[in-house]
């Protein structure tokens, strides 16, 4: 049987999603992003994690110019400033 159309695939439930905030200590933009991620994920029941570029050379090499970076299900969603409405939309649509 052929692969299902993207429109017919089941949308993951909120608890099946994962938001990752990539940042570093003493970063005011990271602090702002953390508040938004925590609020949106908390309201929607989406798990989230935080990763520190100062503890992971690969993350540092990839993201040091963009932090904070938000990944949704492993794909880059945004960087520098996290828009609450945009993140909510990504997680619910």
N, CA, C and O atoms as a CHARMM CRD file, in Angstrom:
* protein
*
  372
    1    1 UNK  N      0.83300  -1.17400   0.00000 PROA 1      0.00000
    2    1 UNK  CA     0.00000   0.00000   0.00000 PROA 1      0.00000
    3    1 UNK  C      0.88100   1.24100   0.00000 PROA 1      0.00000
    4    1 UNK  O      1.92400   1.26700   0.65300 PROA 1      0.00000
    5    2 UNK  N      0.47100   2.25000  -0.71800 PROA 2      0.00000
    6    2 UNK  CA     1.25600   3.48000  -0.84700 PROA 2      0.00000
    7    2 UNK  C      1.28700   4.24400   0.46800 PROA 2      0.00000
    8    2 UNK  O      0.39600   4.10700   1.30700 PROA 2      0.00000
    9    3 UNK  N      2.34400   5.06200   0.63400 PROA 3      0.00000
   10    3 UNK  CA     2.47800   5.90500   1.82800 PROA 3      0.00000
   11    3 UNK  C      1.30000   6.86800   1.89700 PROA 3      0.00000
   12    3 UNK  O      0.83700   7.38300   0.87900 PROA 3      0.00000
   13    4 UNK  N      0.83100   7.09700   3.10100 PROA 4      0.00000
   14    4 UNK  CA    -0.31800   7.97600   3.29200 PROA 4      0.00000
   15    4 UNK  C      0.05400   9.41500   2.98000 PROA 4      0.00000
   16    4 UNK  O      1.19600   9.82500   3.18800 PROA 4      0.00000
   17    5 UNK  N     -0.89000  10.16800   2.48900 PROA 5      0.00000
   18    5 UNK  CA    -0.70300  11.58800   2.23900 PROA 5      0.00000
   19    5 UNK  C     -0.40400  12.28400   3.55200 PROA 5      0.00000
   20    5 UNK  O     -0.93100  11.88300   4.58900 PROA 5      0.00000
   21    6 UNK  N      0.44200  13.33500   3.53500 PROA 6      0.00000
   22    6 UNK  CA     0.71900  14.06400   4.77100 PROA 6      0.00000
   23    6 UNK  C     -0.54200  14.58600   5.44000 PROA 6      0.00000
   24    6 UNK  O     -0.57500  14.73100   6.66200 PROA 6      0.00000
   25    7 UNK  N     -1.56600  14.86700   4.67200 PROA 7      0.00000
   26    7 UNK  CA    -2.80300  15.38500   5.24200 PROA 7      0.00000
   27    7 UNK  C     -3.58300  14.30800   5.99100 PROA 7      0.00000
   28    7 UNK  O     -4.40500  14.62400   6.85100 PROA 7      0.00000
   29    8 UNK  N     -3.32900  13.03200   5.66900 PROA 8      0.00000
   30    8 UNK  CA    -4.06800  11.95000   6.29600 PROA 8      0.00000
   31    8 UNK  C     -3.33500  11.34500   7.48700 PROA 8      0.00000
   32    8 UNK  O     -3.90500  10.52700   8.20900 PROA 8      0.00000
   33    9 UNK  N     -2.07700  11.73500   7.70500 PROA 9      0.00000
   34    9 UNK  CA    -1.32600  11.20400   8.84600 PROA 9      0.00000
   35    9 UNK  C     -1.89500  11.74900  10.13700 PROA 9      0.00000
   36    9 UNK  O     -2.36400  12.88600  10.20200 PROA 9      0.00000
   37   10 UNK  N     -1.84400  10.92100  11.15800 PROA 10     0.00000
   38   10 UNK  CA    -2.33700  11.32900  12.46400 PROA 10     0.00000
   39   10 UNK  C     -1.40800  12.38200  13.05900 PROA 10     0.00000
   40   10 UNK  O     -0.18600  12.23200  13.05700 PROA 10     0.00000
   41   11 UNK  N     -2.00500  13.42700  13.55700 PROA 11     0.00000
   42   11 UNK  CA    -1.24800  14.47700  14.23200 PROA 11     0.00000
   43   11 UNK  C     -0.84500  13.96800  15.60800 PROA 11     0.00000
   44   11 UNK  O     -1.67700  13.40900  16.32300 PROA 11     0.00000
   45   12 UNK  N      0.42900  14.15200  15.99800 PROA 12     0.00000
   46   12 UNK  CA     0.85400  13.67500  17.31700 PROA 12     0.00000
   47   12 UNK  C      0.08900  14.39000  18.43600 PROA 12     0.00000
   48   12 UNK  O     -0.19700  15.58300  18.34100 PROA 12     0.00000
   49   13 UNK  N     -0.23000  13.65700  19.47600 PROA 13     0.00000
   50   13 UNK  CA    -0.85000  14.24700  20.66300 PROA 13     0.00000
   51   13 UNK  C      0.18500  15.12600  21.35700 PROA 13     0.00000
   52   13 UNK  O      1.38600  14.90800  21.19500 PROA 13     0.00000
   53   14 UNK  N     -0.26300  16.11600  22.12800 PROA 14     0.00000
   54   14 UNK  CA     0.69000  17.01000  22.79200 PROA 14     0.00000
   55   14 UNK  C      1.76700  16.27400  23.59200 PROA 14     0.00000
   56   14 UNK  O      2.93600  16.65900  23.55600 PROA 14     0.00000
   57   15 UNK  N      1.38400  15.22800  24.30600 PROA 15     0.00000
   58   15 UNK  CA     2.37400  14.50900  25.11800 PROA 15     0.00000
   59   15 UNK  C      3.37300  13.71900  24.27700 PROA 15     0.00000
   60   15 UNK  O      4.37000  13.22300  24.80200 PROA 15     0.00000
   61   16 UNK  N      3.10800  13.59800  22.96600 PROA 16     0.00000
   62   16 UNK  CA     4.02200  12.90500  22.05800 PROA 16     0.00000
   63   16 UNK  C      5.02600  13.86100  21.41500 PROA 16     0.00000
   64   16 UNK  O      5.94900  13.42300  20.72900 PROA 16     0.00000
   65   17 UNK  N      4.84800  15.14900  21.63400 PROA 17     0.00000
   66   17 UNK  CA     5.73600  16.15500  21.06100 PROA 17     0.00000
   67   17 UNK  C      6.89900  16.38400  22.01400 PROA 17     0.00000
   68   17 UNK  O      6.86200  15.92200  23.15500 PROA 17     0.00000
   69   18 UNK  N      7.92700  17.08800  21.56600 PROA 18     0.00000
   70   18 UNK  CA     9.02600  17.48100  22.43000 PROA 18     0.00000
   71   18 UNK  C      9.57400  18.82000  21.96600 PROA 18     0.00000
   72   18 UNK  O      9.94400  18.98900  20.80400 PROA 18     0.00000
   73   19 UNK  N      9.62000  19.75500  22.88200 PROA 19     0.00000
   74   19 UNK  CA    10.22300  21.05900  22.62600 PROA 19     0.00000
   75   19 UNK  C     11.57300  21.08100  23.33700 PROA 19     0.00000
   76   19 UNK  O     11.68500  20.69100  24.49900 PROA 19     0.00000
   77   20 UNK  N     12.58600  21.53900  22.62400 PROA 20     0.00000
   78   20 UNK  CA    13.92200  21.65700  23.19200 PROA 20     0.00000
   79   20 UNK  C     14.35500  23.11000  23.11800 PROA 20     0.00000
   80   20 UNK  O     14.33300  23.71800  22.04800 PROA 20     0.00000
   81   21 UNK  N     14.74400  23.65800  24.24300 PROA 21     0.00000
   82   21 UNK  CA    15.27300  25.01400  24.31500 PROA 21     0.00000
   83   21 UNK  C     16.78600  24.89400  24.44700 PROA 21     0.00000
   84   21 UNK  O     17.28800  24.28100  25.38900 PROA 21     0.00000
   85   22 UNK  N     17.50400  25.48000  23.50200 PROA 22     0.00000
   86   22 UNK  CA    18.96100  25.45800  23.52400 PROA 22     0.00000
   87   22 UNK  C     19.44200  26.85500  23.87600 PROA 22     0.00000
   88   22 UNK  O     19.12100  27.82700  23.19100 PROA 22     0.00000
   89   23 UNK  N     20.21000  26.94400  24.94300 PROA 23     0.00000
   90   23 UNK  CA    20.69300  28.24200  25.38900 PROA 23     0.00000
   91   23 UNK  C     21.96400  28.10000  26.19700 PROA 23     0.00000
   92   23 UNK  O     22.70800  27.12900  26.06100 PROA 23     0.00000
   93   24 UNK  N     22.19700  29.09900  27.04900 PROA 24     0.00000
   94   24 UNK  CA    23.36500  29.07600  27.92700 PROA 24     0.00000
   95   24 UNK  C     23.05100  29.89400  29.16700 PROA 24     0.00000
   96   24 UNK  O     22.11200  30.69000  29.16600 PROA 24     0.00000
   97   25 UNK  N     23.82900  29.70500  30.22400 PROA 25     0.00000
   98   25 UNK  CA    23.61400  30.48500  31.44600 PROA 25     0.00000
   99   25 UNK  C     23.87600  31.97900  31.21200 PROA 25     0.00000
  100   25 UNK  O     24.61800  32.36200  30.30700 PROA 25     0.00000
  101   26 UNK  N     23.25200  32.80000  32.04500 PROA 26     0.00000
  102   26 UNK  CA    23.45600  34.25500  32.00400 PROA 26     0.00000
  103   26 UNK  C     23.12600  34.87000  30.64500 PROA 26     0.00000
  104   26 UNK  O     23.84200  35.74600  30.15900 PROA 26     0.00000
  105   27 UNK  N     22.05900  34.41300  30.05100 PROA 27     0.00000
  106   27 UNK  CA    21.60300  34.89600  28.74000 PROA 27     0.00000
  107   27 UNK  C     20.17400  35.40300  28.92600 PROA 27     0.00000
  108   27 UNK  O     19.25600  34.61100  29.14000 PROA 27     0.00000
  109   28 UNK  N     19.98400  36.72700  28.84400 PROA 28     0.00000
  110   28 UNK  CA    18.64400  37.26400  29.10300 PROA 28     0.00000
  111   28 UNK  C     17.62500  36.81500  28.06400 PROA 28     0.00000
  112   28 UNK  O     16.45600  36.62500  28.40100 PROA 28     0.00000
  113   29 UNK  N     18.03600  36.64000  26.81300 PROA 29     0.00000
  114   29 UNK  CA    17.10000  36.13800  25.80500 PROA 29     0.00000
  115   29 UNK  C     16.70500  34.69600  26.10600 PROA 29     0.00000
  116   29 UNK  O     15.56800  34.29600  25.85700 PROA 29     0.00000
  117   30 UNK  N     17.64000  33.91800  26.63900 PROA 30     0.00000
  118   30 UNK  CA    17.34000  32.53400  27.01800 PROA 30     0.00000
  119   30 UNK  C     16.34800  32.50700  28.17800 PROA 30     0.00000
  120   30 UNK  O     15.44400  31.67200  28.21400 PROA 30     0.00000
  121   31 UNK  N     16.52500  33.42900  29.12700 PROA 31     0.00000
  122   31 UNK  CA    15.58600  33.52500  30.25000 PROA 31     0.00000
  123   31 UNK  C     14.18900  33.86200  29.75000 PROA 31     0.00000
  124   31 UNK  O     13.20500  33.27800  30.20300 PROA 31     0.00000
  125   32 UNK  N     14.10200  34.80600  28.81700 PROA 32     0.00000
  126   32 UNK  CA    12.79800  35.18200  28.23800 PROA 32     0.00000
  127   32 UNK  C     12.18200  33.99400  27.49700 PROA 32     0.00000
  128   32 UNK  O     10.99100  33.71700  27.63500 PROA 32     0.00000
  129   33 UNK  N     13.00300  33.29600  26.71100 PROA 33     0.00000
  130   33 UNK  CA    12.51700  32.14300  25.94700 PROA 33     0.00000
  131   33 UNK  C     12.02100  31.04600  26.88200 PROA 33     0.00000
  132   33 UNK  O     10.99500  30.41900  26.61600 PROA 33     0.00000
  133   34 UNK  N     12.74200  30.81300  27.97000 PROA 34     0.00000
  134   34 UNK  CA    12.35900  29.78100  28.93500 PROA 34     0.00000
  135   34 UNK  C     10.96600  30.04700  29.49400 PROA 34     0.00000
  136   34 UNK  O     10.17200  29.11900  29.65100 PROA 34     0.00000
  137   35 UNK  N     10.66700  31.30300  29.79300 PROA 35     0.00000
  138   35 UNK  CA     9.34100  31.65000  30.31700 PROA 35     0.00000
  139   35 UNK  C      8.24200  31.32300  29.31600 PROA 35     0.00000
  140   35 UNK  O      7.19900  30.78500  29.68700 PROA 35     0.00000
  141   36 UNK  N      8.47700  31.64700  28.04400 PROA 36     0.00000
  142   36 UNK  CA     7.48000  31.38400  27.00200 PROA 36     0.00000
  143   36 UNK  C      7.31200  29.88500  26.78900 PROA 36     0.00000
  144   36 UNK  O      6.18700  29.38700  26.74000 PROA 36     0.00000
  145   37 UNK  N      8.41400  29.16800  26.66300 PROA 37     0.00000
  146   37 UNK  CA     8.35100  27.72100  26.43900 PROA 37     0.00000
  147   37 UNK  C      7.65800  27.03400  27.60800 PROA 37     0.00000
  148   37 UNK  O      6.80100  26.17300  27.40700 PROA 37     0.00000
  149   38 UNK  N      8.02500  27.41100  28.82200 PROA 38     0.00000
  150   38 UNK  CA     7.41900  26.80100  29.99700 PROA 38     0.00000
  151   38 UNK  C      5.91400  27.06400  30.04300 PROA 38     0.00000
  152   38 UNK  O      5.13600  26.16100  30.35300 PROA 38     0.00000
  153   39 UNK  N      5.50700  28.27700  29.74000 PROA 39     0.00000
  154   39 UNK  CA     4.08400  28.62600  29.76300 PROA 39     0.00000
  155   39 UNK  C      3.30500  27.83700  28.70900 PROA 39     0.00000
  156   39 UNK  O      2.31700  27.17700  29.03200 PROA 39     0.00000
  157   40 UNK  N      3.74500  27.90200  27.46000 PROA 40     0.00000
  158   40 UNK  CA     3.01700  27.25600  26.36300 PROA 40     0.00000
  159   40 UNK  C      3.00200  25.74200  26.53800 PROA 40     0.00000
  160   40 UNK  O      1.95100  25.11300  26.41600 PROA 40     0.00000
  161   41 UNK  N      4.14900  25.16000  26.82100 PROA 41     0.00000
  162   41 UNK  CA     4.21200  23.71000  26.97900 PROA 41     0.00000
  163   41 UNK  C      3.41200  23.25900  28.19400 PROA 41     0.00000
  164   41 UNK  O      2.75600  22.21800  28.15700 PROA 41     0.00000
  165   42 UNK  N      3.46400  24.03000  29.26000 PROA 42     0.00000
  166   42 UNK  CA     2.69300  23.68700  30.45000 PROA 42     0.00000
  167   42 UNK  C      1.20000  23.70000  30.18600 PROA 42     0.00000
  168   42 UNK  O      0.48000  22.80300  30.62600 PROA 42     0.00000
  169   43 UNK  N      0.73100  24.70600  29.47200 PROA 43     0.00000
  170   43 UNK  CA    -0.69200  24.81400  29.16400 PROA 43     0.00000
  171   43 UNK  C     -1.16300  23.72000  28.21700 PROA 43     0.00000
  172   43 UNK  O     -2.30100  23.26000  28.31500 PROA 43     0.00000
  173   44 UNK  N     -0.29200  23.29900  27.29800 PROA 44     0.00000
  174   44 UNK  CA    -0.68300  22.30100  26.29700 PROA 44     0.00000
  175   44 UNK  C     -0.33100  20.86900  26.69000 PROA 44     0.00000
  176   44 UNK  O     -0.74300  19.92300  26.01800 PROA 44     0.00000
  177   45 UNK  N      0.41700  20.70500  27.75800 PROA 45     0.00000
  178   45 UNK  CA     0.83000  19.35600  28.16000 PROA 45     0.00000
  179   45 UNK  C      1.93100  18.77600  27.29000 PROA 45     0.00000
  180   45 UNK  O      2.02600  17.56000  27.12300 PROA 45     0.00000
  181   46 UNK  N      2.76400  19.65200  26.73700 PROA 46     0.00000
  182   46 UNK  CA     3.86400  19.22300  25.87300 PROA 46     0.00000
  183   46 UNK  C      5.14900  19.16500  26.70700 PROA 46     0.00000
  184   46 UNK  O      5.50400  20.15300  27.34900 PROA 46     0.00000
  185   47 UNK  N      5.84200  18.03800  26.70800 PROA 47     0.00000
  186   47 UNK  CA     7.10700  17.97600  27.43600 PROA 47     0.00000
  187   47 UNK  C      8.16400  18.86000  26.77400 PROA 47     0.00000
  188   47 UNK  O      8.18200  19.04700  25.55700 PROA 47     0.00000
  189   48 UNK  N      9.04300  19.39600  27.62400 PROA 48     0.00000
  190   48 UNK  CA    10.13600  20.17300  27.07000 PROA 48     0.00000
  191   48 UNK  C     11.39400  19.94300  27.88700 PROA 48     0.00000
  192   48 UNK  O     11.35300  19.52600  29.04400 PROA 48     0.00000
  193   49 UNK  N     12.51100  20.23100  27.24100 PROA 49     0.00000
  194   49 UNK  CA    13.81400  20.05800  27.86100 PROA 49     0.00000
  195   49 UNK  C     14.67600  21.26100  27.52500 PROA 49     0.00000
  196   49 UNK  O     14.38400  22.02000  26.60000 PROA 49     0.00000
  197   50 UNK  N     15.73100  21.41600  28.28600 PROA 50     0.00000
  198   50 UNK  CA    16.65400  22.51000  28.04800 PROA 50     0.00000
  199   50 UNK  C     18.05200  21.94000  27.89900 PROA 50     0.00000
  200   50 UNK  O     18.46100  21.06300  28.66100 PROA 50     0.00000
  201   51 UNK  N     18.78300  22.44400  26.91200 PROA 51     0.00000
  202   51 UNK  CA    20.16300  22.01700  26.67800 PROA 51     0.00000
  203   51 UNK  C     21.06100  23.24600  26.68700 PROA 51     0.00000
  204   51 UNK  O     20.69900  24.30400  26.17400 PROA 51     0.00000
  205   52 UNK  N     22.23500  23.08600  27.27900 PROA 52     0.00000
  206   52 UNK  CA    23.19400  24.16400  27.49400 PROA 52     0.00000
  207   52 UNK  C     24.34500  24.02500  26.49900 PROA 52     0.00000
  208   52 UNK  O     25.04800  23.01500  26.50100 PROA 52     0.00000
  209   53 UNK  N     24.54000  25.03700  25.64800 PROA 53     0.00000
  210   53 UNK  CA    25.61000  24.95400  24.64600 PROA 53     0.00000
  211   53 UNK  C     26.98900  24.96100  25.27700 PROA 53     0.00000
  212   53 UNK  O     27.95400  24.55000  24.63300 PROA 53     0.00000
  213   54 UNK  N     27.11300  25.41800  26.52300 PROA 54     0.00000
  214   54 UNK  CA    28.42600  25.41600  27.16500 PROA 54     0.00000
  215   54 UNK  C     28.81300  24.02400  27.64400 PROA 54     0.00000
  216   54 UNK  O     29.94900  23.81500  28.06900 PROA 54     0.00000
  217   55 UNK  N     27.89700  23.07800  27.58300 PROA 55     0.00000
  218   55 UNK  CA    28.16800  21.70400  28.01400 PROA 55     0.00000
  219   55 UNK  C     28.16200  20.70800  26.84700 PROA 55     0.00000
  220   55 UNK  O     28.33100  19.50600  27.04700 PROA 55     0.00000
  221   56 UNK  N     27.96600  21.21800  25.63700 PROA 56     0.00000
  222   56 UNK  CA    27.86500  20.32700  24.47200 PROA 56     0.00000
  223   56 UNK  C     28.52000  21.01800  23.27500 PROA 56     0.00000
  224   56 UNK  O     27.94700  21.94100  22.69700 PROA 56     0.00000
  225   57 UNK  N     29.71100  20.57300  22.90900 PROA 57     0.00000
  226   57 UNK  CA    30.46200  21.22300  21.83100 PROA 57     0.00000
  227   57 UNK  C     29.71300  21.20000  20.50700 PROA 57     0.00000
  228   57 UNK  O     29.77300  22.16700  19.74900 PROA 57     0.00000
  229   58 UNK  N     29.00600  20.10700  20.21700 PROA 58     0.00000
  230   58 UNK  CA    28.24400  20.03400  18.96400 PROA 58     0.00000
  231   58 UNK  C     27.15200  21.08000  18.90000 PROA 58     0.00000
  232   58 UNK  O     26.97500  21.73400  17.87200 PROA 58     0.00000
  233   59 UNK  N     26.41000  21.24700  20.00000 PROA 59     0.00000
  234   59 UNK  CA    25.37900  22.28400  20.04600 PROA 59     0.00000
  235   59 UNK  C     25.99800  23.67000  19.95600 PROA 59     0.00000
  236   59 UNK  O     25.47000  24.55400  19.28200 PROA 59     0.00000
  237   60 UNK  N     27.11900  23.85300  20.64000 PROA 60     0.00000
  238   60 UNK  CA    27.81100  25.14400  20.58400 PROA 60     0.00000
  239   60 UNK  C     28.19300  25.47200  19.13900 PROA 60     0.00000
  240   60 UNK  O     27.91100  26.56500  18.64900 PROA 60     0.00000
  241   61 UNK  N     28.83000  24.52600  18.46900 PROA 61     0.00000
  242   61 UNK  CA    29.27200  24.75300  17.09500 PROA 61     0.00000
  243   61 UNK  C     28.11100  25.08900  16.16800 PROA 61     0.00000
  244   61 UNK  O     28.24600  25.92000  15.26900 PROA 61     0.00000
  245   62 UNK  N     26.97400  24.44300  16.38800 PROA 62     0.00000
  246   62 UNK  CA    25.82600  24.62900  15.49400 PROA 62     0.00000
  247   62 UNK  C     25.00800  25.88800  15.81500 PROA 62     0.00000
  248   62 UNK  O     24.50500  26.54100  14.90100 PROA 62     0.00000
  249   63 UNK  N     24.87100  26.23200  17.09600 PROA 63     0.00000
  250   63 UNK  CA    23.88400  27.24700  17.46800 PROA 63     0.00000
  251   63 UNK  C     24.41700  28.49100  18.17500 PROA 63     0.00000
  252   63 UNK  O     23.62000  29.37200  18.49800 PROA 63     0.00000
  253   64 UNK  N     25.71900  28.61300  18.43400 PROA 64     0.00000
  254   64 UNK  CA    26.20500  29.68900  19.28800 PROA 64     0.00000
  255   64 UNK  C     25.79700  31.08000  18.82700 PROA 64     0.00000
  256   64 UNK  O     25.62800  31.96600  19.66500 PROA 64     0.00000
  257   65 UNK  N     25.63200  31.30500  17.54000 PROA 65     0.00000
  258   65 UNK  CA    25.23800  32.62600  17.04200 PROA 65     0.00000
  259   65 UNK  C     23.72800  32.85700  17.09800 PROA 65     0.00000
  260   65 UNK  O     23.27500  33.98000  16.87600 PROA 65     0.00000
  261   66 UNK  N     22.94800  31.82700  17.38600 PROA 66     0.00000
  262   66 UNK  CA    21.49500  31.93200  17.30100 PROA 66     0.00000
  263   66 UNK  C     20.78400  31.83200  18.63800 PROA 66     0.00000
  264   66 UNK  O     19.57600  32.06900  18.68100 PROA 66     0.00000
  265   67 UNK  N     21.44900  31.49900  19.72100 PROA 67     0.00000
  266   67 UNK  CA    20.73800  31.20600  20.96700 PROA 67     0.00000
  267   67 UNK  C     19.93500  32.40700  21.46300 PROA 67     0.00000
  268   67 UNK  O     20.33200  33.55600  21.27200 PROA 67     0.00000
  269   68 UNK  N     18.81800  32.12900  22.09200 PROA 68     0.00000
  270   68 UNK  CA    18.23300  30.81500  22.30100 PROA 68     0.00000
  271   68 UNK  C     17.61100  30.26500  21.02100 PROA 68     0.00000
  272   68 UNK  O     17.12200  31.00800  20.17000 PROA 68     0.00000
  273   69 UNK  N     17.64700  28.96100  20.91600 PROA 69     0.00000
  274   69 UNK  CA    17.06200  28.25100  19.78300 PROA 69     0.00000
  275   69 UNK  C     15.99600  27.31400  20.33800 PROA 69     0.00000
  276   69 UNK  O     16.19600  26.66600  21.36500 PROA 69     0.00000
  277   70 UNK  N     14.86500  27.25100  19.64800 PROA 70     0.00000
  278   70 UNK  CA    13.81000  26.32900  20.04100 PROA 70     0.00000
  279   70 UNK  C     13.63300  25.30600  18.92600 PROA 70     0.00000
  280   70 UNK  O     13.44000  25.65300  17.76000 PROA 70     0.00000
  281   71 UNK  N     13.70400  24.03800  19.31600 PROA 71     0.00000
  282   71 UNK  CA    13.43400  22.93300  18.40600 PROA 71     0.00000
  283   71 UNK  C     12.09100  22.33400  18.77900 PROA 71     0.00000
  284   71 UNK  O     11.76400  22.22200  19.96000 PROA 71     0.00000
  285   72 UNK  N     11.31600  21.95100  17.78300 PROA 72     0.00000
  286   72 UNK  CA    10.07500  21.21500  18.00200 PROA 72     0.00000
  287   72 UNK  C     10.24100  19.87900  17.29900 PROA 72     0.00000
  288   72 UNK  O     10.41300  19.81500  16.08100 PROA 72     0.00000
  289   73 UNK  N     10.18700  18.82400  18.08200 PROA 73     0.00000
  290   73 UNK  CA    10.37800  17.46900  17.56300 PROA 73     0.00000
  291   73 UNK  C     11.68700  17.34900  16.77900 PROA 73     0.00000
  292   73 UNK  O     11.74800  16.68000  15.74800 PROA 73     0.00000
  293   74 UNK  N     12.73500  18.01400  17.29000 PROA 74     0.00000
  294   74 UNK  CA    14.05600  17.91600  16.69900 PROA 74     0.00000
  295   74 UNK  C     14.32800  18.83800  15.53200 PROA 74     0.00000
  296   74 UNK  O     15.44500  18.86500  15.01400 PROA 74     0.00000
  297   75 UNK  N     13.32200  19.60200  15.10300 PROA 75     0.00000
  298   75 UNK  CA    13.49300  20.53000  13.97700 PROA 75     0.00000
  299   75 UNK  C     13.48700  21.96200  14.49500 PROA 75     0.00000
  300   75 UNK  O     12.69900  22.30900  15.37500 PROA 75     0.00000
  301   76 UNK  N     14.37200  22.78900  13.94500 PROA 76     0.00000
  302   76 UNK  CA    14.45100  24.17000  14.41300 PROA 76     0.00000
  303   76 UNK  C     13.15300  24.91200  14.13000 PROA 76     0.00000
  304   76 UNK  O     12.68000  24.96500  12.99500 PROA 76     0.00000
  305   77 UNK  N     12.59200  25.47800  15.18100 PROA 77     0.00000
  306   77 UNK  CA    11.35500  26.25200  15.08900 PROA 77     0.00000
  307   77 UNK  C     11.66500  27.74200  15.02100 PROA 77     0.00000
  308   77 UNK  O     11.11800  28.45500  14.17900 PROA 77     0.00000
  309   78 UNK  N     12.53600  28.21200  15.89800 PROA 78     0.00000
  310   78 UNK  CA    12.84900  29.63800  15.94100 PROA 78     0.00000
  311   78 UNK  C     14.16500  29.85700  16.66500 PROA 78     0.00000
  312   78 UNK  O     14.73200  28.92700  17.23800 PROA 78     0.00000
  313   79 UNK  N     14.64800  31.10200  16.63600 PROA 79     0.00000
  314   79 UNK  CA    15.82700  31.46800  17.40800 PROA 79     0.00000
  315   79 UNK  C     15.71700  32.93500  17.80800 PROA 79     0.00000
  316   79 UNK  O     14.89500  33.67600  17.26800 PROA 79     0.00000
  317   80 UNK  N     16.54100  33.34100  18.74800 PROA 80     0.00000
  318   80 UNK  CA    16.61600  34.66100  19.37000 PROA 80     0.00000
  319   80 UNK  C     15.38400  35.00900  20.19200 PROA 80     0.00000
  320   80 UNK  O     15.47900  35.10400  21.41600 PROA 80     0.00000
  321   81 UNK  N     14.25700  35.19800  19.57200 PROA 81     0.00000
  322   81 UNK  CA    13.03300  35.56700  20.30000 PROA 81     0.00000
  323   81 UNK  C     11.95400  34.51700  20.02100 PROA 81     0.00000
  324   81 UNK  O     11.73200  34.12200  18.87600 PROA 81     0.00000
  325   82 UNK  N     11.29600  34.08000  21.08400 PROA 82     0.00000
  326   82 UNK  CA    10.25700  33.05700  20.94800 PROA 82     0.00000
  327   82 UNK  C      8.90300  33.74100  21.02000 PROA 82     0.00000
  328   82 UNK  O      8.58000  34.38800  22.01600 PROA 82     0.00000
  329   83 UNK  N      8.11800  33.60000  19.97400 PROA 83     0.00000
  330   83 UNK  CA     6.78400  34.17200  19.91700 PROA 83     0.00000
  331   83 UNK  C      5.78500  33.15200  20.45600 PROA 83     0.00000
  332   83 UNK  O      5.65600  32.05400  19.91400 PROA 83     0.00000
  333   84 UNK  N      5.08600  33.51600  21.51300 PROA 84     0.00000
  334   84 UNK  CA     4.15100  32.59700  22.16100 PROA 84     0.00000
  335   84 UNK  C      3.09000  32.08100  21.19500 PROA 84     0.00000
  336   84 UNK  O      2.82500  30.88000  21.16300 PROA 84     0.00000
  337   85 UNK  N      2.48500  32.95800  20.41600 PROA 85     0.00000
  338   85 UNK  CA     1.41600  32.53300  19.48600 PROA 85     0.00000
  339   85 UNK  C      1.95900  31.58200  18.42300 PROA 85     0.00000
  340   85 UNK  O      1.31100  30.59500  18.07500 PROA 85     0.00000
  341   86 UNK  N      3.13900  31.88100  17.91500 PROA 86     0.00000
  342   86 UNK  CA     3.71400  31.02900  16.87100 PROA 86     0.00000
  343   86 UNK  C      4.05200  29.64400  17.41700 PROA 86     0.00000
  344   86 UNK  O      3.80800  28.64200  16.74300 PROA 86     0.00000
  345   87 UNK  N      4.60600  29.57100  18.62100 PROA 87     0.00000
  346   87 UNK  CA     4.92100  28.28300  19.22500 PROA 87     0.00000
  347   87 UNK  C      3.65300  27.50000  19.50100 PROA 87     0.00000
  348   87 UNK  O      3.58900  26.30000  19.23100 PROA 87     0.00000
  349   88 UNK  N      2.64900  28.16700  20.03400 PROA 88     0.00000
  350   88 UNK  CA     1.36100  27.51500  20.31600 PROA 88     0.00000
  351   88 UNK  C      0.75400  26.94800  19.03000 PROA 88     0.00000
  352   88 UNK  O      0.25200  25.82400  19.01400 PROA 88     0.00000
  353   89 UNK  N      0.80300  27.72500  17.96900 PROA 89     0.00000
  354   89 UNK  CA     0.26200  27.28700  16.67700 PROA 89     0.00000
  355   89 UNK  C      1.00700  26.05700  16.16900 PROA 89     0.00000
  356   89 UNK  O      0.39200  25.10300  15.69200 PROA 89     0.00000
  357   90 UNK  N      2.32500  26.08300  16.27300 PROA 90     0.00000
  358   90 UNK  CA     3.14800  24.94700  15.82900 PROA 90     0.00000
  359   90 UNK  C      2.76700  23.66600  16.58200 PROA 90     0.00000
  360   90 UNK  O      2.76700  22.57600  16.01100 PROA 90     0.00000
  361   91 UNK  N      2.44800  23.81400  17.85000 PROA 91     0.00000
  362   91 UNK  CA     2.16800  22.64200  18.67700 PROA 91     0.00000
  363   91 UNK  C      0.72000  22.17100  18.60300 PROA 91     0.00000
  364   91 UNK  O      0.41300  21.06700  19.05400 PROA 91     0.00000
  365   92 UNK  N     -0.16800  22.97500  18.05100 PROA 92     0.00000
  366   92 UNK  CA    -1.58300  22.60100  18.02700 PROA 92     0.00000
  367   92 UNK  C     -2.12800  22.36100  16.62300 PROA 92     0.00000
  368   92 UNK  O     -3.20900  21.78900  16.48400 PROA 92     0.00000
  369   93 UNK  N     -1.43900  22.76700  15.61400 PROA 93     0.00000
  370   93 UNK  CA    -1.95900  22.57500  14.24700 PROA 93     0.00000
  371   93 UNK  C     -1.22700  21.49800  13.50600 PROA 93     0.00000
  372   93 UNK  O     -1.54400  21.21900  12.35000 PROA 93     0.00000
